[in-house]
Amino acid sequence: MRCPFCRVDNDRVIDSRSIDDGANIRRRRECLSCRRRFTTYERVERQALSVVKKGGVREPFDRDKIRSGLNIACGKRPITEHDIEALVSAIESECYDNYESEVPSRAIGERVMELLRGVDQVAYVRFASVYREFKDARDFVDELEPILASDRAAASDRAAARMMAGGQGIVAPRASGPGGAPAGERPAEAAVEPRGR
C-alpha cells in the first residue's frame, strides 16, 4: 500500500479489526520509510451498481463521492473519521442490499440526510442545503422547523417526566408527638437545658 504522506510503497500492518458487522476490515498501517501511520479499509468487491442522476444520466456507484459530501457537511463538527466511514459503509450496504443494478441518486441523498439527522443536526442542515439547493433563508427555516418542533416536544416530555418523578418523591408527614415534635421526641423547647440558678 502506497503511503499517503511520502508515497513510498513499503509498510506494515500494526492492527486489523472487523467493522460494520464483518462487512469491512479496518487496518492500521505504519510506513517503514517515514514512520507515519495511516488507516485503510478492505471490503468485498460487489457487482457493479449504477447511480441514476436527476436527468437520467447513469454513473458508477462511488462511495468516495458520498464520503466527500459527508466530509464537507461534517467539517469542524465533533464527528470522527471512523463515524463518517461507518455512515458511508451503511449507505453502501443498503444500496447493494436493496437495489439490483441501479439506485436513484435521490434515494442515496435522502438516506444520507436521514442518517446525518440522527448524528449531528448542524451537519444535517449543511448537507440538506446543498442537496436540496436552498435558495434563501426561508429554505433553512423550513428545513429546521420539524427538527425544532421535535426538540420542543422532547423537552416537554422530559419536563413532564421530571415532574412525575418529583411527585413520586413526596414523603408523607410523620406522626407528631406533643408540641408538634415527631413522635418519640421531646418538643424543641423541652430539650433546652435550664440555665444556672
C-alpha positions as CSV (number, residue, x, y, z in Angstrom):
1,M,0.0,0.0,0.0
2,R,1.5,3.4,-1.0
3,C,2.0,5.8,1.9
4,P,-0.3,8.8,1.6
5,F,2.4,11.0,3.1
6,C,5.7,10.1,1.5
7,R,4.3,8.0,-1.4
8,V,6.6,5.1,-0.7
9,D,5.1,1.6,-1.1
10,N,6.6,0.0,2.0
11,D,4.5,-0.5,5.1
12,R,3.5,-3.0,7.8
13,V,0.1,-3.7,9.3
14,I,0.1,-3.0,13.0
15,D,-3.6,-3.6,13.7
16,S,-6.6,-5.2,12.0
17,R,-10.2,-5.3,13.1
18,S,-13.5,-6.3,11.7
19,I,-16.1,-3.4,11.4
20,D,-19.7,-2.9,10.2
21,D,-20.7,-6.4,11.4
22,G,-17.9,-8.1,9.5
23,A,-18.6,-6.3,6.2
24,N,-15.3,-4.4,6.3
25,I,-11.9,-4.8,7.8
26,R,-10.0,-1.8,9.1
27,R,-6.3,-2.0,9.0
28,R,-3.9,0.4,10.8
29,R,-0.6,0.6,8.9
30,E,2.8,2.1,9.6
31,C,5.0,3.3,6.7
32,L,8.5,1.9,7.1
33,S,10.0,4.8,5.3
34,C,8.6,7.9,7.1
35,R,7.2,6.0,10.1
36,R,3.8,7.8,9.9
37,R,0.6,5.8,10.4
38,F,-2.5,5.6,8.3
39,T,-5.7,3.6,8.0
40,T,-7.0,1.5,5.2
41,Y,-10.3,-0.4,4.7
42,E,-10.8,-3.7,3.0
43,R,-14.2,-4.8,1.7
44,V,-15.7,-7.4,-0.6
45,E,-16.0,-6.2,-4.2
46,R,-19.6,-6.3,-5.2
47,Q,-21.5,-6.4,-8.5
48,A,-21.4,-3.1,-10.3
49,L,-24.1,-0.7,-9.3
50,S,-25.1,2.4,-11.2
51,V,-26.5,5.6,-9.8
52,V,-29.3,7.3,-11.8
53,K,-29.0,11.0,-11.6
54,K,-31.9,13.5,-11.8
55,G,-31.6,14.0,-15.6
56,G,-31.5,10.2,-16.2
57,V,-27.7,10.1,-16.6
58,R,-26.1,7.0,-15.1
59,E,-22.7,6.7,-13.5
60,P,-21.0,4.0,-11.4
61,F,-21.7,4.0,-7.7
62,D,-18.8,5.7,-6.0
63,R,-18.6,5.6,-2.2
64,D,-15.8,8.3,-2.3
65,K,-18.4,10.8,-3.5
66,I,-20.6,10.0,-0.5
67,R,-17.6,10.4,1.8
68,S,-16.6,13.7,0.2
69,G,-20.1,15.1,0.7
70,L,-20.1,13.9,4.3
71,N,-16.6,15.4,5.0
72,I,-17.9,18.8,3.8
73,A,-21.1,18.6,5.9
74,C,-19.3,17.4,9.0
75,G,-16.3,19.8,8.8
76,K,-15.4,21.2,12.3
77,R,-18.1,19.1,13.9
78,P,-17.5,16.5,16.7
79,I,-17.7,13.7,14.1
80,T,-14.7,11.3,13.7
81,E,-13.3,9.8,10.5
82,H,-14.5,6.5,11.9
83,D,-18.1,7.8,12.2
84,I,-18.0,9.1,8.6
85,E,-16.7,5.8,7.4
86,A,-19.4,3.9,9.3
87,L,-22.1,6.1,7.6
88,V,-20.6,5.5,4.1
89,S,-20.4,1.8,4.7
90,A,-24.0,1.7,6.0
91,I,-25.3,3.6,2.9
92,E,-23.3,1.5,0.5
93,S,-24.6,-1.8,2.1
94,E,-28.2,-0.6,2.0
95,C,-27.8,0.4,-1.7
96,Y,-26.4,-3.0,-2.7
97,D,-28.9,-4.9,-0.5
98,N,-32.0,-3.0,-1.8
99,Y,-31.2,-2.4,-5.5
100,E,-30.2,-4.9,-8.2
101,S,-28.2,-2.8,-10.6
102,E,-29.4,0.8,-10.4
103,V,-30.1,3.1,-7.5
104,P,-31.7,6.6,-7.8
105,S,-29.4,9.4,-6.6
106,R,-32.4,10.8,-4.7
107,A,-32.6,7.6,-2.6
108,I,-28.9,7.9,-1.6
109,G,-29.3,11.6,-0.8
110,E,-32.4,11.1,1.3
111,R,-30.7,8.2,3.2
112,V,-27.6,10.3,3.9
113,M,-29.8,13.1,5.3
114,E,-31.8,10.6,7.4
115,L,-28.6,9.2,9.0
116,L,-27.0,12.6,9.4
117,R,-30.1,13.9,11.2
118,G,-29.5,11.3,14.0
119,V,-25.8,12.1,14.2
120,D,-25.4,15.9,14.1
121,Q,-28.1,18.4,13.3
122,V,-25.7,21.1,12.0
123,A,-24.1,18.6,9.6
124,Y,-27.6,17.5,8.5
125,V,-28.7,21.1,7.6
126,R,-25.4,21.7,5.8
127,F,-25.9,18.6,3.7
128,A,-29.5,19.4,3.1
129,S,-28.7,23.0,2.0
130,V,-26.5,21.6,-0.9
131,Y,-28.6,18.5,-1.7
132,R,-31.9,20.4,-1.8
133,E,-30.3,23.5,-3.3
134,F,-31.5,26.0,-0.8
135,K,-32.1,29.4,-2.3
136,D,-32.6,31.7,0.7
137,A,-33.0,31.8,4.5
138,R,-36.6,30.6,4.2
139,D,-35.5,27.3,2.9
140,F,-33.3,26.9,6.0
141,V,-36.2,27.8,8.3
142,D,-38.5,25.3,6.6
143,E,-35.9,22.5,6.9
144,L,-35.2,23.4,10.6
145,E,-38.8,23.7,11.7
146,P,-39.5,19.9,12.0
147,I,-36.3,19.5,14.0
148,L,-37.1,22.3,16.3
149,A,-40.6,21.1,16.8
150,S,-39.3,17.6,17.6
151,D,-36.8,19.1,20.1
152,R,-39.5,21.1,21.8
153,A,-41.7,18.0,22.1
154,A,-38.8,16.1,23.5
155,A,-38.0,18.9,26.0
156,S,-41.7,19.0,27.1
157,D,-41.7,15.2,27.6
158,R,-38.5,15.4,29.7
159,A,-40.0,18.2,31.8
160,A,-43.2,16.1,32.3
161,A,-41.2,13.1,33.3
162,R,-39.2,15.2,35.9
163,M,-42.5,16.5,37.3
164,M,-43.8,12.9,37.6
165,A,-40.6,11.7,39.2
166,G,-40.8,14.7,41.7
167,G,-44.3,13.9,42.6
168,Q,-43.4,10.3,43.4
169,G,-40.7,11.6,45.7
170,I,-43.1,13.4,48.2
171,V,-42.7,11.9,51.7
172,A,-45.8,11.5,53.9
173,P,-45.5,13.6,57.1
174,R,-44.5,11.7,60.2
175,A,-46.9,11.3,63.1
176,S,-46.5,14.2,65.6
177,G,-46.0,13.9,69.3
178,P,-46.6,16.6,72.0
179,G,-45.8,20.1,70.9
180,G,-45.7,19.1,67.3
181,A,-42.4,17.3,67.5
182,P,-42.1,13.9,65.7
183,A,-43.5,11.0,67.8
184,G,-41.0,9.7,70.3
185,E,-39.1,13.0,70.6
186,R,-39.5,15.9,73.1
187,P,-40.6,19.3,71.9
188,A,-37.7,21.5,71.0
189,E,-38.2,23.9,73.9
190,A,-38.2,21.0,76.4
191,A,-34.9,19.8,75.0
192,V,-33.1,23.0,76.1
193,E,-31.2,22.6,79.4
194,P,-32.2,25.2,82.0
195,R,-29.5,27.9,82.7
196,G,-27.7,28.0,86.0
197,R,-29.8,29.0,89.0
